[in-house]
């Protein structure tokens, strides 16, 4: 059975990984004023787009995921011919419409694929399943890496799907946003009032950075630390502790809203990398998606792992 893997572009993994594993990306279009760009994991293009005057207006950005029709057309034009079973992994449904769009598209794809495959001389069934990662950005990457690993190991599609759905429950994402005013502006565009103007102003004035935790589609602060570097170090030290305690997959994913060399200079990074090497845990590092940067701010740090829940501290 030929198994395909599809992800939305907000799932942070290095583009070479996606190319090597032949993983298809569903791009998100980002528009800021008159400027627009399709976010398809071109890291340097994303960083270049968010520069100068455009960067100053990033909080006003509109993000548009692939529509139901676009997903349907992509599958019917290519994926139903290239594969027999496709797993589509998306950002949590609580933060993006891409999961719902993929679910809606799956119904029409499964009803329309037969003539397309038959015209190519293939009369075998085609199957498609959409998996909600229940997480965001780098943390959602844990599922994509595991899907590729299991496929390479020769596992069947139903087993891979079951494994991903189980991992989604135990995947933890952590984020340090650099700019509370930007974060407040973005979440208010979605009708979320969880960060008040007073909190953002006080936090900015005192240089307080929250550390946010996402699991099972829910996001909440777990710590507040003075200074971005100190918050990053606290997060990276915590992730190192989870590596040493044992993970459900041999994978840590990091993403950063800027050049990766800047992330690698953060306190705690070198120690985390050493722990991963010692424990045979693969460390994936990527520039955050354009979608991620406009939503949480340039310079944000995100880390993800799959494992048992642990008290942050």
C-alpha positions as CSV (number, residue, x, y, z in Angstrom):
1,X,0.0,0.0,0.0
2,X,1.3,3.4,-0.9
3,X,0.9,5.7,2.1
4,X,1.0,9.5,1.6
5,X,1.4,12.2,4.3
6,X,0.0,15.7,4.1
7,X,0.4,18.5,6.6
8,X,-0.6,22.2,6.7
9,X,2.2,24.7,6.5
10,X,2.0,25.9,10.0
11,X,3.5,22.6,11.2
12,X,7.1,23.5,11.9
13,X,9.7,21.1,10.5
14,X,12.7,21.8,8.2
15,X,11.8,22.0,4.5
16,X,14.5,19.4,3.7
17,X,12.7,16.9,5.9
18,X,9.5,17.4,4.1
19,X,11.2,17.1,0.7
20,X,13.2,13.9,1.8
21,X,10.0,12.2,3.1
22,X,7.9,13.3,0.2
23,X,5.4,15.0,2.5
24,X,2.8,17.3,0.8
25,X,2.2,20.8,2.3
26,X,-1.1,22.6,2.3
27,X,0.0,26.2,2.2
28,X,-1.6,29.1,4.1
29,X,-1.9,32.5,2.4
30,X,-0.8,35.5,4.5
31,X,-1.9,39.0,3.5
32,X,-0.7,42.2,5.1
33,X,-2.2,45.2,3.4
34,X,-1.5,44.8,-0.3
35,X,1.3,42.3,0.2
36,X,0.6,38.6,0.2
37,X,2.5,35.4,0.3
38,X,1.7,31.7,0.2
39,X,3.4,30.1,3.2
40,X,4.8,26.9,1.9
41,X,7.8,26.4,4.3
42,X,10.3,28.6,2.4
43,X,12.1,29.8,5.5
44,X,14.2,32.6,4.0
45,X,11.2,33.9,1.9
46,X,9.1,34.0,5.1
47,X,11.8,36.0,7.0
48,X,12.2,38.3,4.0
49,X,8.5,38.9,3.8
50,X,8.3,39.9,7.4
51,X,10.7,42.8,7.2
52,X,10.6,46.6,7.1
53,X,7.2,48.2,6.9
54,X,5.4,44.9,6.5
55,X,6.8,43.6,9.7
56,X,5.5,46.6,11.5
57,X,2.0,45.7,10.3
58,X,2.2,42.0,11.0
59,X,-0.5,42.2,13.7
60,X,-3.0,43.2,11.0
61,X,-2.3,40.1,8.9
62,X,-5.1,38.0,7.5
63,X,-4.3,34.2,7.2
64,X,-6.3,32.0,4.8
65,X,-5.8,28.3,4.9
66,X,-6.4,26.1,1.9
67,X,-10.2,26.0,1.2
68,X,-12.3,22.9,0.9
69,X,-12.3,23.2,-2.9
70,X,-8.5,23.7,-3.0
71,X,-7.9,20.6,-0.9
72,X,-10.4,18.6,-3.0
73,X,-8.7,19.7,-6.2
74,X,-5.2,18.9,-4.9
75,X,-6.2,15.3,-4.0
76,X,-8.1,14.7,-7.2
77,X,-5.3,16.0,-9.4
78,X,-2.4,14.2,-7.8
79,X,-2.7,12.5,-4.4
80,X,-5.4,9.9,-5.3
81,X,-3.1,8.8,-8.1
82,X,0.1,8.8,-6.2
83,X,-1.2,7.0,-3.0
84,X,-3.7,4.5,-1.8
85,X,-4.1,5.9,1.7
86,X,-3.3,9.5,2.8
87,X,-2.9,10.7,6.4
88,X,-3.5,14.5,6.6
89,X,-2.1,16.0,9.9
90,X,-3.3,19.5,10.8
91,X,-2.8,22.1,13.5
92,X,-5.4,21.8,16.3
93,X,-8.9,22.6,15.2
94,X,-9.2,25.1,18.1
95,X,-6.7,27.4,16.4
96,X,-7.3,27.0,12.7
97,X,-10.0,26.3,10.2
98,X,-7.7,24.0,8.2
99,X,-8.8,20.8,10.1
100,X,-12.5,21.5,9.4
101,X,-11.7,22.3,5.7
102,X,-9.8,19.1,5.3
103,X,-12.6,17.1,7.0
104,X,-15.2,18.7,4.7
105,X,-13.0,18.1,1.6
106,X,-12.5,14.4,2.6
107,X,-16.2,13.6,2.0
108,X,-16.2,14.8,-1.6
109,X,-12.8,13.4,-2.3
110,X,-13.9,9.9,-1.2
111,X,-17.0,10.2,-3.3
112,X,-15.2,11.5,-6.4
113,X,-11.9,9.6,-6.6
114,X,-13.0,6.4,-8.4
115,X,-13.3,7.8,-12.0
116,X,-9.9,9.5,-11.6
117,X,-8.1,6.3,-10.5
118,X,-10.0,4.2,-13.0
119,X,-8.9,6.5,-15.8
120,X,-5.3,5.8,-14.7
121,X,-6.0,2.1,-14.8
122,X,-6.3,1.7,-11.0
123,X,-9.5,0.1,-9.7
124,X,-8.3,-0.3,-6.1
125,X,-9.9,1.7,-3.2
126,X,-8.5,5.0,-1.9
127,X,-8.7,6.0,1.8
128,X,-8.1,9.3,3.5
129,X,-8.0,10.2,7.2
130,X,-7.6,13.6,8.8
131,X,-5.7,13.7,12.1
132,X,-6.0,16.6,14.5
133,X,-2.6,17.1,16.1
134,X,-4.3,18.9,18.9
135,X,-1.3,21.2,19.0
136,X,0.5,24.0,17.2
137,X,3.7,24.8,15.3
138,X,6.7,22.8,16.3
139,X,4.7,20.5,18.6
140,X,2.5,19.4,15.8
141,X,5.7,18.3,14.0
142,X,6.1,15.4,16.4
143,X,3.2,13.7,14.7
144,X,4.5,14.3,11.2
145,X,7.9,12.9,12.1
146,X,6.4,9.8,13.7
147,X,4.2,9.2,10.6
148,X,7.2,9.3,8.4
149,X,9.2,7.0,10.7
150,X,6.4,4.4,10.9
151,X,5.8,4.5,7.1
152,X,9.5,3.9,6.5
153,X,9.4,1.0,9.0
154,X,6.7,-0.6,6.9
155,X,3.8,-0.2,9.3
156,X,0.3,-0.2,7.8
157,X,-1.9,2.9,7.5
158,X,-4.4,1.9,10.2
159,X,-1.7,1.3,12.7
160,X,0.0,4.6,11.9
161,X,-3.3,6.5,12.2
162,X,-4.0,4.9,15.6
163,X,-0.5,5.8,16.8
164,X,-0.8,9.4,15.7
165,X,-4.2,9.8,17.4
166,X,-2.7,8.4,20.6
167,X,0.3,10.6,20.4
168,X,-1.8,13.7,19.8
169,X,-3.2,13.3,23.4
170,X,0.3,13.2,24.8
171,X,2.0,15.9,22.8
172,X,3.0,19.0,24.6
173,X,3.9,22.3,23.0
174,X,5.5,25.2,24.9
175,X,6.0,28.7,23.6
176,X,7.7,32.0,24.7
177,X,6.1,34.9,22.8
178,X,8.4,38.0,22.6
179,X,5.8,40.7,22.3
180,X,2.6,40.6,24.4
181,X,1.0,43.6,22.6
182,X,1.4,41.7,19.3
183,X,0.0,38.5,20.8
184,X,-2.9,40.4,22.3
185,X,-3.7,42.0,18.9
186,X,-3.7,38.7,17.1
187,X,-5.8,36.7,19.5
188,X,-8.4,39.6,19.7
189,X,-8.8,39.2,15.9
190,X,-10.2,35.7,16.7
191,X,-12.4,37.0,19.5
192,X,-10.2,35.9,22.3
193,X,-10.0,38.4,25.2
194,X,-7.6,36.3,27.4
195,X,-4.8,38.9,27.3
196,X,-6.0,42.3,28.4
197,X,-4.5,45.6,27.4
198,X,-3.4,46.2,31.0
199,X,-1.7,42.8,31.2
200,X,0.1,43.4,27.9
201,X,1.1,46.9,28.9
202,X,2.4,45.8,32.4
203,X,4.1,42.8,31.0
204,X,5.9,44.8,28.4
205,X,6.9,47.5,30.8
206,X,8.3,45.0,33.2
207,X,9.8,42.8,30.4
208,X,7.7,39.8,31.7
209,X,7.4,36.9,29.2
210,X,4.8,34.2,29.7
211,X,5.6,30.6,28.9
212,X,2.5,29.1,27.3
213,X,1.6,25.4,27.2
214,X,-0.6,23.6,24.6
215,X,-2.1,20.1,25.0
216,X,-5.2,18.6,23.6
217,X,-6.1,21.9,21.9
218,X,-6.1,24.0,25.0
219,X,-3.5,26.7,25.7
220,X,-2.7,28.3,29.0
221,X,0.3,30.1,30.7
222,X,2.4,27.9,33.0
223,X,5.1,30.5,34.0
224,X,6.0,34.1,33.8
225,X,9.7,35.0,33.6
226,X,11.5,38.4,33.5
227,X,13.4,38.7,30.2
228,X,13.1,36.7,27.0
229,X,16.5,34.9,27.4
230,X,15.7,33.8,30.9
231,X,12.3,32.5,29.8
232,X,13.9,30.7,26.9
233,X,16.4,29.1,29.2
234,X,13.8,28.0,31.6
235,X,11.8,26.4,28.7
236,X,14.9,24.7,27.2
237,X,16.0,23.4,30.5
238,X,12.5,22.0,31.1
239,X,12.6,20.2,27.7
240,X,16.0,18.8,28.5
241,X,14.5,17.4,31.7
242,X,11.8,15.7,29.7
243,X,14.4,14.2,27.3
244,X,16.3,12.7,30.3
245,X,13.1,11.4,31.9
246,X,12.1,9.6,28.7
247,X,9.9,10.4,25.8
248,X,7.2,8.5,23.8
249,X,9.0,9.2,20.6
250,X,12.7,9.9,20.1
251,X,12.0,13.4,18.8
252,X,12.2,17.0,20.0
253,X,11.0,19.8,17.7
254,X,12.0,23.4,18.1
255,X,11.0,26.4,16.0
256,X,12.0,30.0,16.2
257,X,10.6,33.1,14.6
258,X,14.0,34.2,13.2
259,X,17.3,33.0,12.0
260,X,18.2,29.7,13.6
261,X,21.7,30.9,14.6
262,X,20.0,33.3,16.9
263,X,18.0,30.5,18.5
264,X,21.2,28.4,19.0
265,X,22.7,31.3,21.0
266,X,19.9,31.2,23.5
267,X,21.0,30.0,27.0
268,X,20.0,26.4,27.5
269,X,20.2,25.4,23.8
270,X,23.7,23.8,23.9
271,X,22.8,21.7,27.0
272,X,19.5,20.6,25.4
273,X,21.3,19.6,22.2
274,X,23.9,17.6,24.2
275,X,21.2,15.8,26.1
276,X,19.4,14.9,22.9
277,X,22.6,13.5,21.4
278,X,23.3,11.5,24.6
279,X,19.8,10.0,24.7
280,X,19.6,9.3,20.9
281,X,16.8,11.8,20.5
282,X,16.6,13.5,17.2
283,X,16.4,17.3,17.4
284,X,14.5,19.0,14.6
285,X,15.0,22.7,14.2
286,X,13.2,25.0,11.9
287,X,12.3,28.6,11.3
288,X,8.8,29.2,12.4
289,X,6.2,29.2,9.6
290,X,5.1,32.6,8.3
291,X,1.7,31.8,9.7
292,X,3.2,31.3,13.1
293,X,5.3,34.4,13.1
294,X,2.4,36.7,12.2
295,X,0.3,35.1,14.9
296,X,2.7,35.0,17.8
297,X,5.4,37.5,16.7
298,X,8.9,37.4,15.2
299,X,11.4,36.0,17.7
300,X,9.0,33.5,19.3
301,X,10.4,30.2,20.5
302,X,8.4,27.0,20.4
303,X,9.3,23.5,21.6
304,X,7.4,20.2,21.4
305,X,7.7,16.7,22.6
306,X,5.5,13.6,23.2
307,X,5.5,12.2,26.7
308,X,3.9,12.1,30.1
309,X,2.6,15.4,31.4
310,X,4.9,17.1,33.9
311,X,4.7,20.1,36.1
312,X,6.5,23.0,34.6
313,X,9.3,24.3,36.8
